[in-house]
Amino acid sequence: MMGLSRAELVAFERVVPLFERGRSPSLDEMASAANLSHRSIAHRYVRRWRDAGLITFIEGERRSYELVRTSDRLREFSDAALLAEVKRRGIAS
């Protein structure tokens, strides 16, 4: 499994609640939720999350994003300090 940067992991934790609303979020919604300044950064993160196996999507299809693994899966490739910081900031439950 591909390793993600701390910023990518924190952004993912912020985006997970969007998937729990029952519909696929848009790139703009994900960029806003993750506090990313540009949609292009959200697009890069989405591809990295897909490569890490956290989400799937169909190329060229709008709102085709699906959550594959929940934040529990992050424990397999993130360190304990990152998870503690994410929880301390109230980003994850």
CNS distance restraints for C-alpha pairs under 8 A (distance, minus, plus):
assign (resid   1 and name CA) (resid  52 and name CA) 5.71 0.50 0.50
assign (resid   1 and name CA) (resid  53 and name CA) 7.51 0.50 0.50
assign (resid   1 and name CA) (resid  77 and name CA) 7.89 0.50 0.50
assign (resid   2 and name CA) (resid  51 and name CA) 6.83 0.50 0.50
assign (resid   2 and name CA) (resid  52 and name CA) 5.07 0.50 0.50
assign (resid   3 and name CA) (resid  52 and name CA) 7.05 0.50 0.50
assign (resid   3 and name CA) (resid  77 and name CA) 6.73 0.50 0.50
assign (resid   4 and name CA) (resid   8 and name CA) 5.96 0.50 0.50
assign (resid   4 and name CA) (resid   9 and name CA) 6.39 0.50 0.50
assign (resid   4 and name CA) (resid  48 and name CA) 7.43 0.50 0.50
assign (resid   4 and name CA) (resid  49 and name CA) 7.96 0.50 0.50
assign (resid   4 and name CA) (resid  52 and name CA) 7.50 0.50 0.50
assign (resid   5 and name CA) (resid   9 and name CA) 6.32 0.50 0.50
assign (resid   6 and name CA) (resid  10 and name CA) 6.12 0.50 0.50
assign (resid   6 and name CA) (resid  82 and name CA) 7.19 0.50 0.50
assign (resid   7 and name CA) (resid  11 and name CA) 6.03 0.50 0.50
assign (resid   8 and name CA) (resid  12 and name CA) 6.07 0.50 0.50
assign (resid   8 and name CA) (resid  45 and name CA) 6.34 0.50 0.50
assign (resid   8 and name CA) (resid  49 and name CA) 7.94 0.50 0.50
assign (resid   9 and name CA) (resid  13 and name CA) 6.30 0.50 0.50
assign (resid  10 and name CA) (resid  14 and name CA) 6.42 0.50 0.50
assign (resid  10 and name CA) (resid  34 and name CA) 7.80 0.50 0.50
assign (resid  10 and name CA) (resid  86 and name CA) 6.66 0.50 0.50
assign (resid  10 and name CA) (resid  91 and name CA) 7.70 0.50 0.50
assign (resid  11 and name CA) (resid  15 and name CA) 6.29 0.50 0.50
assign (resid  11 and name CA) (resid  33 and name CA) 7.91 0.50 0.50
assign (resid  11 and name CA) (resid  34 and name CA) 4.71 0.50 0.50
assign (resid  11 and name CA) (resid  35 and name CA) 7.71 0.50 0.50
assign (resid  12 and name CA) (resid  16 and name CA) 6.18 0.50 0.50
assign (resid  12 and name CA) (resid  34 and name CA) 7.33 0.50 0.50
assign (resid  12 and name CA) (resid  49 and name CA) 7.76 0.50 0.50
assign (resid  13 and name CA) (resid  17 and name CA) 7.92 0.50 0.50
assign (resid  13 and name CA) (resid  71 and name CA) 6.86 0.50 0.50
assign (resid  13 and name CA) (resid  86 and name CA) 7.92 0.50 0.50
assign (resid  13 and name CA) (resid  91 and name CA) 6.43 0.50 0.50
assign (resid  13 and name CA) (resid  92 and name CA) 6.08 0.50 0.50
assign (resid  14 and name CA) (resid  33 and name CA) 5.98 0.50 0.50
assign (resid  14 and name CA) (resid  34 and name CA) 5.37 0.50 0.50
assign (resid  14 and name CA) (resid  91 and name CA) 5.99 0.50 0.50
assign (resid  14 and name CA) (resid  92 and name CA) 7.31 0.50 0.50
assign (resid  15 and name CA) (resid  19 and name CA) 7.30 0.50 0.50
assign (resid  15 and name CA) (resid  30 and name CA) 5.78 0.50 0.50
assign (resid  15 and name CA) (resid  33 and name CA) 5.85 0.50 0.50
assign (resid  15 and name CA) (resid  34 and name CA) 6.13 0.50 0.50
assign (resid  16 and name CA) (resid  20 and name CA) 6.90 0.50 0.50
assign (resid  16 and name CA) (resid  67 and name CA) 7.72 0.50 0.50
assign (resid  16 and name CA) (resid  70 and name CA) 7.65 0.50 0.50
assign (resid  16 and name CA) (resid  71 and name CA) 7.91 0.50 0.50
assign (resid  17 and name CA) (resid  21 and name CA) 6.97 0.50 0.50
assign (resid  18 and name CA) (resid  23 and name CA) 7.93 0.50 0.50
assign (resid  18 and name CA) (resid  24 and name CA) 7.50 0.50 0.50
assign (resid  18 and name CA) (resid  25 and name CA) 6.07 0.50 0.50
assign (resid  18 and name CA) (resid  30 and name CA) 7.59 0.50 0.50
assign (resid  19 and name CA) (resid  23 and name CA) 6.34 0.50 0.50
assign (resid  19 and name CA) (resid  24 and name CA) 5.90 0.50 0.50
assign (resid  19 and name CA) (resid  25 and name CA) 6.52 0.50 0.50
assign (resid  19 and name CA) (resid  66 and name CA) 7.26 0.50 0.50
assign (resid  19 and name CA) (resid  67 and name CA) 6.65 0.50 0.50
assign (resid  24 and name CA) (resid  63 and name CA) 5.07 0.50 0.50
assign (resid  24 and name CA) (resid  64 and name CA) 6.22 0.50 0.50
assign (resid  24 and name CA) (resid  65 and name CA) 5.48 0.50 0.50
assign (resid  24 and name CA) (resid  66 and name CA) 6.60 0.50 0.50
assign (resid  25 and name CA) (resid  29 and name CA) 5.97 0.50 0.50
assign (resid  25 and name CA) (resid  30 and name CA) 6.49 0.50 0.50
assign (resid  25 and name CA) (resid  63 and name CA) 6.05 0.50 0.50
assign (resid  25 and name CA) (resid  65 and name CA) 7.17 0.50 0.50
assign (resid  26 and name CA) (resid  30 and name CA) 6.29 0.50 0.50
assign (resid  26 and name CA) (resid  62 and name CA) 7.61 0.50 0.50
assign (resid  26 and name CA) (resid  63 and name CA) 5.68 0.50 0.50
assign (resid  27 and name CA) (resid  31 and name CA) 6.03 0.50 0.50
assign (resid  27 and name CA) (resid  39 and name CA) 6.49 0.50 0.50
assign (resid  27 and name CA) (resid  42 and name CA) 6.33 0.50 0.50
assign (resid  27 and name CA) (resid  43 and name CA) 6.76 0.50 0.50
assign (resid  28 and name CA) (resid  32 and name CA) 6.13 0.50 0.50
assign (resid  28 and name CA) (resid  39 and name CA) 6.11 0.50 0.50
assign (resid  28 and name CA) (resid  42 and name CA) 7.85 0.50 0.50
assign (resid  29 and name CA) (resid  33 and name CA) 6.10 0.50 0.50
assign (resid  30 and name CA) (resid  34 and name CA) 6.04 0.50 0.50
assign (resid  30 and name CA) (resid  42 and name CA) 6.68 0.50 0.50
assign (resid  31 and name CA) (resid  35 and name CA) 6.00 0.50 0.50
assign (resid  31 and name CA) (resid  36 and name CA) 4.91 0.50 0.50
assign (resid  31 and name CA) (resid  37 and name CA) 7.16 0.50 0.50
assign (resid  31 and name CA) (resid  38 and name CA) 6.92 0.50 0.50
assign (resid  31 and name CA) (resid  39 and name CA) 5.89 0.50 0.50
assign (resid  31 and name CA) (resid  41 and name CA) 7.63 0.50 0.50
assign (resid  31 and name CA) (resid  42 and name CA) 5.20 0.50 0.50
assign (resid  32 and name CA) (resid  36 and name CA) 6.19 0.50 0.50
assign (resid  32 and name CA) (resid  37 and name CA) 7.91 0.50 0.50
assign (resid  36 and name CA) (resid  41 and name CA) 6.75 0.50 0.50
assign (resid  36 and name CA) (resid  42 and name CA) 6.77 0.50 0.50
assign (resid  37 and name CA) (resid  41 and name CA) 7.55 0.50 0.50
assign (resid  38 and name CA) (resid  42 and name CA) 6.87 0.50 0.50
assign (resid  39 and name CA) (resid  43 and name CA) 6.27 0.50 0.50
assign (resid  40 and name CA) (resid  44 and name CA) 6.29 0.50 0.50
assign (resid  41 and name CA) (resid  45 and name CA) 6.18 0.50 0.50
assign (resid  42 and name CA) (resid  46 and name CA) 6.06 0.50 0.50
assign (resid  43 and name CA) (resid  47 and name CA) 6.41 0.50 0.50
assign (resid  44 and name CA) (resid  48 and name CA) 6.33 0.50 0.50
assign (resid  45 and name CA) (resid  49 and name CA) 6.04 0.50 0.50
assign (resid  46 and name CA) (resid  50 and name CA) 6.14 0.50 0.50
assign (resid  46 and name CA) (resid  55 and name CA) 7.82 0.50 0.50
assign (resid  47 and name CA) (resid  51 and name CA) 6.14 0.50 0.50
assign (resid  48 and name CA) (resid  52 and name CA) 6.14 0.50 0.50
assign (resid  49 and name CA) (resid  53 and name CA) 6.26 0.50 0.50
assign (resid  49 and name CA) (resid  54 and name CA) 5.28 0.50 0.50
assign (resid  49 and name CA) (resid  55 and name CA) 5.98 0.50 0.50
assign (resid  50 and name CA) (resid  54 and name CA) 5.69 0.50 0.50
assign (resid  50 and name CA) (resid  55 and name CA) 4.89 0.50 0.50
assign (resid  50 and name CA) (resid  56 and name CA) 5.57 0.50 0.50
assign (resid  50 and name CA) (resid  57 and name CA) 7.67 0.50 0.50
assign (resid  53 and name CA) (resid  68 and name CA) 6.86 0.50 0.50
assign (resid  53 and name CA) (resid  69 and name CA) 7.52 0.50 0.50
assign (resid  54 and name CA) (resid  67 and name CA) 6.28 0.50 0.50
assign (resid  54 and name CA) (resid  68 and name CA) 5.10 0.50 0.50
assign (resid  54 and name CA) (resid  69 and name CA) 5.16 0.50 0.50
assign (resid  54 and name CA) (resid  70 and name CA) 7.60 0.50 0.50
assign (resid  55 and name CA) (resid  65 and name CA) 6.63 0.50 0.50
assign (resid  55 and name CA) (resid  66 and name CA) 5.42 0.50 0.50
assign (resid  55 and name CA) (resid  67 and name CA) 4.52 0.50 0.50
assign (resid  55 and name CA) (resid  68 and name CA) 4.82 0.50 0.50
assign (resid  55 and name CA) (resid  69 and name CA) 7.07 0.50 0.50
assign (resid  56 and name CA) (resid  64 and name CA) 7.85 0.50 0.50
assign (resid  56 and name CA) (resid  65 and name CA) 5.67 0.50 0.50
assign (resid  56 and name CA) (resid  66 and name CA) 5.27 0.50 0.50
assign (resid  56 and name CA) (resid  67 and name CA) 6.67 0.50 0.50
assign (resid  56 and name CA) (resid  68 and name CA) 6.68 0.50 0.50
assign (resid  57 and name CA) (resid  61 and name CA) 7.80 0.50 0.50
assign (resid  57 and name CA) (resid  64 and name CA) 5.04 0.50 0.50
assign (resid  57 and name CA) (resid  65 and name CA) 4.48 0.50 0.50
assign (resid  57 and name CA) (resid  66 and name CA) 6.30 0.50 0.50
assign (resid  58 and name CA) (resid  64 and name CA) 5.79 0.50 0.50
assign (resid  58 and name CA) (resid  65 and name CA) 7.40 0.50 0.50
assign (resid  69 and name CA) (resid  73 and name CA) 5.79 0.50 0.50
assign (resid  70 and name CA) (resid  74 and name CA) 7.43 0.50 0.50
assign (resid  71 and name CA) (resid  75 and name CA) 7.49 0.50 0.50
assign (resid  74 and name CA) (resid  78 and name CA) 5.89 0.50 0.50
assign (resid  75 and name CA) (resid  79 and name CA) 7.07 0.50 0.50
assign (resid  75 and name CA) (resid  80 and name CA) 7.62 0.50 0.50
assign (resid  75 and name CA) (resid  83 and name CA) 7.71 0.50 0.50
assign (resid  78 and name CA) (resid  82 and name CA) 6.74 0.50 0.50
assign (resid  78 and name CA) (resid  83 and name CA) 7.35 0.50 0.50
assign (resid  79 and name CA) (resid  83 and name CA) 6.75 0.50 0.50
assign (resid  80 and name CA) (resid  84 and name CA) 6.14 0.50 0.50
assign (resid  81 and name CA) (resid  85 and name CA) 6.18 0.50 0.50
assign (resid  82 and name CA) (resid  86 and name CA) 6.14 0.50 0.50
assign (resid  83 and name CA) (resid  87 and name CA) 6.15 0.50 0.50
assign (resid  84 and name CA) (resid  88 and name CA) 5.95 0.50 0.50
assign (resid  85 and name CA) (resid  89 and name CA) 6.18 0.50 0.50
assign (resid  86 and name CA) (resid  90 and name CA) 6.45 0.50 0.50
assign (resid  86 and name CA) (resid  91 and name CA) 5.48 0.50 0.50
assign (resid  86 and name CA) (resid  92 and name CA) 6.16 0.50 0.50
assign (resid  87 and name CA) (resid  91 and name CA) 5.85 0.50 0.50
assign (resid  87 and name CA) (resid  92 and name CA) 5.24 0.50 0.50
assign (resid  87 and name CA) (resid  93 and name CA) 6.54 0.50 0.50
